[in-house]
Amino acid sequence: MKRLSIAFFFVAFVFMAAFVGAADITNGLSDGILVAGEPPVDGYAIDCHIRVLEFVLGTRMTIAQKQTFMNAMLQEYETMGKEDRNNFLQVVELVDSLSQLSPEDQEMIRQDLEKDFVDGAVELNDDAAAQHFMKLKNESFGLLVDQTDYNVSNQSVEALAEYLAFIAQPEQPLWPDNQALDAIKVRVKAGFASFSDEERNALDDFQLSWYLIRAAWQGTADASKKDAWRKSFAAVGLKSGEAPEVAKIRAALSTDVYADLLDTATSMGIAPLEWSASTSIRVW
């Protein structure tokens, strides 16, 4: 993924020069060394890469999507020479530079990076990370439900599937496989007519809510608060490892179940989508 992970940084820094000058579910991603060597790569650098990818795509990834990108990056990093590794690690400076820009200037950079990413992905069509980038761009924003007043994307339902697995067993979620994910998509689509307006609205860009839920869970050390959240989850009655029926999906979409987590994440300064200058809580 050399064009996506290396060459695009040179493009990014050229554009930013005009503005700023030279310049696990429970715990999130570890900051420890992930690939040794000279120089090594740590969890923070990988997290920076993923933040930039989310920024370019204009979405929040699911845990499974982040894991796929991380695996592809680490496999490539192991084969890189020192110069390529140094270029790969420039993402940390890119993240710092983006945090100094206004939203308007960030959007200019995002559009230029998106074009460069797409061009690179087309060129490297046998690269795992490039393929995953294009899949996210082309498929994840496709609509599972397309109505006049309500749209539900594949990305939203994939996030919902992880959320359902999480509230079924917060400490050790049994993440959905493809079969479970397909079953949830079928049930959401088939049962959507029975959903209330609140439930339909909750499904709109649910990947953003799922991001905030994870942020609150990973960033909260208050045991009593987490116990209250667990009770709220347990009241839905989901069973770990099972794709829930429509009625249980509807119950899980009630904001009563997760509203306090959204409020907690917001109070921590976590934005659902906007670029955040603070990385004190790195959400996995």
N, C-alpha and C positions, 0 to 999 in steps of 0.2 A: 504493500500500500504506500509506496514511496511518494507518489504525487500527492496523495491525501495527507500523509503524515509528515512530509518534509517540504516539498516544493511549495505547498500552499502557505507555509509560514513566511517565505520570502515575499510572496504577494501581499500577505497581511501587513508585514512590517513596512513595506513601501507605502501602502495607503495610510497607515497609522502615523507615519512620520509627519504628515501634513498637519496632524492634530495634536500629537503629544510629544513629538521629537523622538530622539533615541530612547530609546527606552527598553458486611452481611446484614441482613435486615436489622439485626439487633444493634450492631455497632458500626455499620457502614464499612467502607473499604479501608483496610489497614494502610498506614503510612509506611510500613516496612518495605524492605527491598524485595522486589518481585522477580527481577532478573539481575544476577550479579555480572560483574565485568567492568570495563572501563569505557565510559562511566556506567554505573548501574542505573536501573530505573525503579522508582518506588511508586507506591499507591497514589501519592499526590499527583505525580505527573500523569498517570493514567486517568485519574479523575479530571484533571484539567483538559485532557483530550476529549473526554466524554462530554464535559460541559460545553466545549466549543462545538462539538457535533450537534448537541441539542440546540445550541444557539443558532447554528446554520439551518437546521431542519425546522426550527420553530415549534418544538414539541418537548415533552419529557419522555424519556425512554422508560420502558419497564425494566425490571431487574434482569429478566432473561435477555433482553436486548443489550443491556450494558455488559452482561457477562459475555455475550457473543463478541462484542467489539473488543473487550479486554483480552479475551483469549487470542483473537486474531492479532492484536497489537503486540502481545507478549511473544507470540511465536515469531513474528517478523523481527522484533527487537533482538531476539537471540541470534539472528543471522547477520545483524548489522555490524559494520565496522565503526570505528571510533567517531569518524566525521559524521556519519549518518545518525549515530546515537546522539551526538551533540545537537544536531539539527532537530531530531525528534523531541529533545528535552526543551527546546526553545518555546514549547507550548506554555511553560510556566510564565515566561516573560509576556507572551501574547495575552494570557489571562489577566495579568497585572495591568497591561496597557489598555485592554478593553474596559477594565473597571474605571479608567480615568476619563473615558469618553462620554459625551452626552448621548441620550437615547437616539437622537437624530444621526449622529456620527456612527454610532454602533450599527444602526440599520444600513447605512451605506457600506460599512465593512461586511455586514452579514450578506448582503446581496452579491458583493464581489467574491466572497468566499464560497457562496453557494455555486456560483458559476464555475469557479475553479474546481470545486469538489466534483461537480457533475462531469466536467470535462475529464478530470482525472479518473473517475470511476468508469467512464466509457472506454478510456484508453487501457485501463487495467481490469478488463472484464473477467480475468481468471483469478483475481485477488479476492480473498474471502471478505476482508473488511470493506473493499469497494463494492462487492456484490451486496453486502448487508446494507450499506448506505443507500444504494439504489432501491433495494427492496423497501426500506423504510420510507423513502421519498415517494415511491410509485404505488405501493400497496397499502401502507399503514393508514394513509389519509383517505383511502377509499371508504365509501359509505356502506355500512351494514344495513342501516335504516335511513331511507331518504324520503322525507315527507316535507310538506310545505313549511310546517312550523318546527319540526324536529329533525335533526340529523345526528346519527350515531356512527362514528368511524370505527374501523377495525382496531385502531390504536386505543380508542376508548374502551372497547370490550376486552382487549388483551390486558389492559390495566385492571379492569374490573375482575377478570379471572384471577389475577394475582392477589388482589384485595380480598376476594372471597376465600382464597386459600389461607391468607394471613389471618383473617378474623376467626377462621375455623380452628387455628392452632398457632397463636402468635409467636410462641417461643421457637418452634421448629416447624414452619409451614411446609406442607407437602405441595410444592409448586405444580401447577397444571401441566400435563404433557399435551401433545397435539390433539389427542383424542378428547381429553377433557375440555380443552380450549374450543374445539369444534362444537362440542355439545353445548357449551355455554353460549356460543354465538347463535346456534340454532334456536335455543330457548329464548334468548333475548329478542331475536327477530320475530319468532312465532308469537311470543307473549306480549310484544310491545303495545298492542292495542289495549291491553288490560292495565297498563301502567298508568299511574296517576300523573298529573302534571309535574308534581314534585319529583317523582321518580324519573320521569323523562328528562327534566332539567338537570337532575343529578348526573345522568349519563352523558350529558353534553361535555365533551373534553374531560372525561373522567380521569384521564392520565394525569391531569394537573392536580386533581384532588388526591389521587393515589400518591403523587410525589409529596404533597404536603403531609399526608398521613404518615408516610415513611419518615419524613423530616421530624415530625413531632415525636414519633416513637423512638427514633435513634437519638434524638437530642434531649430526651427527658430522663432524668435520673430519679425523679420523685416516685417512689414505690407505690405510695397511696394513690397517686393519679393514675399510674399504670394499672393498678388493681381495679379502679373504677372503669377504665377503658375495657379491661378484660371482661368485666361483668356485662358491659354493654354489648360486646361481641358475642358472648355466650348466649345472651338472650335471643339472638337471631336463630340459634339452633342448627348451625351448619356442622356437617361431619367432615373431618379431614379426609382428603383423598377422594371425595365424591363430588361430582358436578351437581350443584343444587338444582332443584326444580324451580319453576318460575316464581312461585310464591315466596320461596326463601331468597331468591335474588331480589325480589321487590322489597322484602324486609331489610335486606342488607343495604339497600340503596337509601333507606330512610336517613336523613341527615342527623336524626337523633343518635344514630349509632356512632358517627364519626365527627360531628360538628365541633366537639371540644378539641379534637386533634387538629382540625383546620385552624381554630382560634389560637391554639398553642403554637403552631408553626408560624402563623402570622406574627404573633408576639415575639418570636425569636428573630424576626426580620427576614424570614424566608418568603420569597416571591414565587408565585406559582409558575411563571414563565419568564418574566423579565430578567435581564442579566443583573445579577447581584454582585456588588463590589465586595461583599463579605463572603468568605469561604470558611467561616468558623465552624459551620455544620455542613459537612459534605455528604450529601444524601445518596445512599446506594439503593 
